[in-house]
Amino acid sequence: MAIAVIPARGGSKRIPRKNIRLFHGRPMIAWSIEAALQSGCFSRVIVSTDDDEIADVSRANGAEVPFRRPAELSDDHTGTIPVIAHAVAWHRQQGIDTGPVCCIYATAPLIEGEDIKAGLQLLETEGCNYVFPVTSFSFPIQRAIRVTPESRVEMFYPEHFNTRSQDLEDAYHDAGQFYWGTAEAWLQHKQIFSSIAAPLVLPRYRVQDIDTWEDWERVERMFAAVRKR
């Protein structure tokens, strides 16, 4: 049986205490825990944290916190892969075979249990090491422009100035919700954004990364609209 690992350190700076700040009446992390439990995919849903309050909130909402994340994996520069690899290694030290492991972000209130389940099915049938949800950019990235130091604009790809939008290849970005991976892929620190990963395509209205207060406000409105629908 698979396990879910929700990374949730206590040191968020742009939105303080983001992981447990109330979102539509519940701690933000509660939505991720709920989706993981509702998916029916996991023998256990654990939270990897360095923070006592986050640990207490996580347990109160149905997750386990069987260990504390070490300080060297809790700073601003630690990526996702080492944190999940640590959780997998901890289980093996306890003599527990994890099976596939799903990293679920703590700040993903638009996540749905059915998507988590669909991701596991892809992992089992596609012969890949990772599966994660993606969504398409709403504007062709080939027509993107930059603002120069002189406060002027220039195209990243000027060769596409006259190319019709419908003739440009669609581009996708990470939905920032979850990553399924084999235990060995996590332990070996294999790169996720590569040919060993398969995408699960989601509609744009169910995807929002939360890095700023503007993001927070936008996802509150998206969440209300999706739930009403």
Beta strands, then each sheet from edge to edge (+ up, - down):
strand 1: 2-7
strand 2: 22-23
strand 3: 26-27
strand 4: 42-48
strand 5: 101-104
strand 6: 130-136
strand 7: 145-147
strand 8: 153-155
strand 9: 172-174
strand 10: 178-181
strand 11: 197-201
sheet 1: 4+ 1+ 5+ 10- 6+ 9-
sheet 2: 4+ 1+ 5+ 10- 6+ 11+
sheet 3: 2+ 3-
sheet 4: 7+ 8-
end
